[in-house]
Amino acid sequence: MANTRRAACRALGALALCSSIGALALTTPGAYAQDKQITLGFAQVGAESAWRTANTESVKSAAADAKIKLKFSDAQQKQENQIKAIRSYIAQKVDVIAFSPVVESGWEPVLREAKAAKIPVILTDRNIDVKDTSLYVTMIGSDFMEEGRRGGHWLADHYKNDQGPINIAELQGTVGSAPANDRHSGLIEVIKSDPKFKIIASQSGDFTLAGGKQVMEAFIKTYGNKINVVYAHNDDMALGAIQAMEEAGMHPGKDITVVSFDATKGGFQAMAAGKMNVDVECSPLLGPQLMSAVKDVVAGKPLPKRILTEETVFPMSVAAQTLPTRKY
Ligand code: AHR
């Protein structure tokens, strides 16, 4: 009889322990992460560049590797489409929303809606301009301002023995986007103290090859061989500008110094062919970092407000030997 009571107590004890573990499992975010597949809603900028294609591929393959269910949308470079996508992810009650904002401003209303629905938001690649930084958990990506400074320092060094004037034609990225704003400001910060550098033309080519080519054709018509430097905010526009220069009988990389950003395979091929002088790296391979941040957020772990990507500068002289190892 006593043995039966002891066995019953043991069973009840085990039950009590089990139910306290159960309560723990219900209240501990980490346990939730282990039990249920995480759904991530990702609102991509578009497919405007080779960089973006590599970024999309990185996000999709990292989600698959991390066994995270990915809902993906392409905003075709339009903020209104991204806002629609984010609202639809809120309605679908995804666990986390991540997006690479087309432009910097105008995000407060939709991010307040995500916050009210208790859905954490992670920014990737591009930053936003909001007063209330509690509207997002973290921002993963490059320091575009530093990239602009790197381009500026390379130019300052390249022309250190030249009296000038050095006339710069700037091919800007999408108007209002963080990389366009910061790559411009970073350059200005470095060259403003040296009056021999002059930005004689500046226009957006929307980060596309066609846009870069069209704007460069117009620059050549207006300024001809007064242009010493093309400062293109990404490789696609630089490659378009190179085509425009060649069609006009110019020799990019020789008659006109070409500074670009991203360091894609296309940029490396242009450098190896002597048509681009320097490529400032901007890595699109953000998928693995994003998935690890998503898991941490769901598990309730604290994250730093800014997760920076490590990058470098590739001059033309290293292109041929580095090209075979480029991943994007
Ligand atoms: O936000 C990153 C920028 O966007 C890349 O430099 C460009 O290629 C892309 O379109």
Boltz pocket constraint, residues with backbone or C-beta under 6 A from the ligand:
constraints:
  - pocket:
      binder: B
      contacts: [[A, 48], [A, 49], [A, 50], [A, 51], [A, 52], [A, 125], [A, 126], [A, 179], [A, 207], [A, 233], [A, 234], [A, 235], [A, 236], [A, 261], [A, 262], [A, 282]]
      max_distance: 6.0
